[in-house]
Amino acid sequence: MTEAAIEINDLHFSYGRKKVLTGVNLEVPAGSIFGFLGRNGAGKTTLIKTLLGLQKPSAGTGTILGLDCFDHALEVRKRIGYMAEDQQMYGWMRVGQIINWVSGFYPNWDMKFTDELVEILRLSKNTKVKALSKGQNSSLALLLALGHHPELVILDDPTLGLDPIARKDFLRHVIDLLQSNNVTVFFSSHLLYEIEPVADHIAILDEGVIRKTDRTENLRESVRKFILTPKPEADFAGIDGLLDVMHAGDSVSVTVENCNDEKRNQLKQLSQNGMTETALNLDEIFEAYVIGNKGQMQLSVTS
């Protein structure tokens, strides 16, 4: 495998006059479980479809496993597994039939391995696809994405429509299977609590651009919220990396990225009587990046 499983440079995509992706730059390390976060409509599925060669970008370049993903789309698809959001399959087929049908597209399909997956995922080859529950349907889609031993698996909102219990059960199978097979996982979701326990890298997509990309642990360590009572003359404009400023009575909560002792000291100097520091979960970090109160960041609290 190459050092970067996916590499994207200045990628643009538009539907007519509507710009969806506006200069996306992203690198997915080989061997990682990479969480791709964004609200519904942020452009996640558009990016994935563009990488798979299903639509042409307006500008930019992209490689998957070292191959140009636009010029070599068919070769790329042979080496990756893809599970689409709310994936549709032929309902009249039985599970065994659809496995046999899909296997014909891949010379290296491993039928022994898929037989093992049928057992692991608690499926029956004799069941018709239309009779499967949503959770079973997702499990079958995962099986079909893994049967040819891909080097990279792309999951686009794989638990869409599942109830909370089915979602947890499915994710447990996903992570166990993918980690045991040593593949790179590109996991797109708008459900942050799904991503947090499993992803070792994170990218946040918002309004067609990447707002942040980092190791998950680095994000948790470097993004902090401070609550303080500001001095009358306090002005936060000089603090680099402000993500969110919120007023609550006499107090202000300030969320800062790339937090260090210098920024802590700056904030202490703006406070009347000390401050409290809080670590944030991934959901709160995501919120700060995509809907942070950026309009007040350059304003004095007295304005």
N, C-alpha and C positions, 0 to 999 in steps of 0.2 A: 504494500500500500504506500501511497505517497504521503508526505508529511502533512499535507492538508487534504482532507477527503473532499471538501468543497471549498472553492475559492471564487469569490465574486468581486468584480471591480467596476464601479461606476455604472451599475445597471439601472436602466430606465425602461418603463413600460407605461403605455397609455391606451385607454379605450377611447378612440377618437380624440376629443379635446380633454377628456378627463385623465389627469395624471394619477397613476396608481403607485408606481415606484419611481423615485426621483433621486437617483444616485446612490444605490445601495452598495456598500462595501462590507464584505463579510468573509471570515475564514473559519472553517470548521475543522478542528484538529482530528486527525485520524485516531480512531480508538475511543473517541469521546462519546458521551451521551449529551447531546447538545440541545438545550431547550430554546425553542424559537417562539418568543412571546409577542402577543399583540392583540388588541381588541378586535372584535368582529369588524371586518371591513378595512383593517389596517394594511392589507396587501399580502398576507402570509401565503394564501393559496395561489395567488397570482405569481408570487415569486417561485413557488414550487413548480407550478405548471410551466413556467418559463425555463427553469433549470432542466426540466424533463424534455424540453424541446417540443412541447405541445403548443407553444405560441412563441412568436419571435419578439425579442426585445426591441425597443426603440433605439437603444444604444447600450454599450457596455459589453463586458466579457464575463465568461464563467467557465470554470472547469470542475469536473467531478472525477475523482480518482485519476487525476492527471490528464483527462481527455477534455477537449473542448466540447461542452455540453450542447452546443448548437450545431456544430459541424459533424459531430459523431453521436447524435442522439440515440440511434439504434444500438450502438455498441455500449453506450452508457447504461441503457435500460437492461441489457443482459447481465450487468454486473451489480445492479442495485435491486432492492426490493421496495415497493411503493404501496402504501396503504392510504387510499383516498378518504377524505371525510365523507361519512355516510355512504360508504361504498356499495354500489348496486351490483348484484349478480343475477344470473338466470335462475328465476325461482322454480322453474319446472325441472331443473336438474337435481339429482341427488348429490350429496356431498362427495361421494366417491367419483361420480361422473365429472364434476367440475374440477376436481383435482387432476384426473386423467387428462381432461381437455387442456387445462393450463400447462400441464407438464410438457405438452407438445411444443410449446414455444421456447423451451429451454433445453439445449442439448445436455446440460449437466444436472438436470433435475434428479433429486435424490428421493426415490419412492420409499425406501426404507425409513429415511428420516421423516418424511411426511406421515408415514404410518405411525411413527412414534409420536408426532405432534397431534395426530387424531386422538390418541390416548391421553396425552398430557392436557390437551384442551377440552377433553370430555365431549368429543363429537362422535357422531355415528355416521359411517359412510352411507348407510341406507336411508338417512333422513333427507327429505326434499328441502332445498334451500328456502323455499317460501314458508316452511314450517319451523324454521329456526327462530329463536328469540333474538332480540337485538344484540345481546351479549354473545350468543353463539355465532351470529352473523359476523360480528367483529373478530371473533376467534378464528373463523374460517378465512376471513380476509387476511389476517396476520399469517396464517399457515400458508396461504397462496403467495404471500410476499417473501416467505423464507425458504420455500422448497428447493430453490436452486442455489442455496448457500451464498447469498449476496454479501459483498464486502461493506456495503452501506445500505441502511434501511431508512427510508423516509416515511414518517408517520404524520399525516395531516389531520389533526383533531381526531385521533382514532377512537375516542370514547364518546363522540357526539351522539346524544340521544339515549345514553345508558343511564340507568338509575345509579345512585351512589354506591350501592353494594356491588353491582355488576361492574362498575367502573374500577373499583379497588381490586376486584378479583381479576379483571382483565389486565390491569397494569402490573399486578404481581407476576402473571404469566409472561407478559411482555419483557419485563426487565430480567427475569430469570433466564428466559430463552436467549435474549440478545446478548447478555453478558457472558453466558456460558458458551456462546458461539463466536465471541470476540469480534463483533461487528461494530462499526460506527453507526450511531443512531442520531438522526436529525428529527426531533420531536416537536412538531408545531402544535400549539394549544393556546386557548384564551383562558383556560382554567389553571390558574397559577399554582394552586395547591397540589395539582397533579405533578407539575414539573419539579417543584421544590425538593421532594425527597429523592429524586432519581437523577437529576441533571447535574453534571459537573461543570458545564459551561452554559452561559445564558446570553442571548441577544434579545434586545427589545426593539421591535419595529413599531413605528408610529407615524401615521400620515406619510407613508412611503419611504421613510428613511430610518436607518438604524440609530436609535438614541443612545444605546449603550451595549457593549459586549465585554464580557469578562468571565473569569471563573466564578462559579456560584459562591464559593467561600469568600473570595475577594470582595464580592458585592456586599455580602453580609457584614464583613469586617469594615469596609470603607464607607458605607452609607450610614449616617447617624442622624438622629433627631434630637434637638436640644430644646428644652423648655426653660424660658427665662422671663424675668420682668425687666424690660429694657429701660435704660436711662432716657430722660426726655430728649436728649440730643442724638440718641442712637441712630446710626445709619448703616444698613447691612450691605450697601452697594460695593464696599471694598473687599468683601469676602468672596473668594473665588469658589465656584462649584456649588452655589446655592441652587437647590432644586425646588424648594417649597417654603413659603412664608405664610403663616396663618396667625391671625389675631384671635384671642379668646379673652375678653375682658382686659385686664391689665397685663396679661401674659402674652408671649409670642412663642410659637413653635417654629423652629427653623430646621429644615432638612438639608444636609450638606453631603456632597459626594467627595470621595478621595480625602476623607477626614484625617487630620493629623494634629499634632500638638500645637502647631502654629495657628490653625483655625480655631482650636479650642480656646487658645489664649485670646484671640481676637474677639470671640463671642463673650468670654468672661469680662473683657473690658467694656462691652456694651451693656452688661447686665448690672442692675442695681444691687443684687444680693445673691450672687451665685447662680447656678443653673443645674438642671438634671440632664443626663445623657441617656438615650435609649437606643438599643439595637432594634432593627426592623426586620420583619419577615419579608419574603419575596413579594408577597402581594402588596405590602406597603411601599416597598422599593419601586415596584412597577408603577404604582399610583403616583409616586413622586415624580417619576420621569415623564409620564404621559399626561397627567392632569394637574401637575404641580402649579401652585399659584404664582406663576412667573411674572404676572403683571405687577406685583409689588416688590419684586426683588431689588430693583434699583431705586426704591423709594425709602425715604426716612420714615420711621414709624410715627413721627409727629405730623406727617403730611396727610 
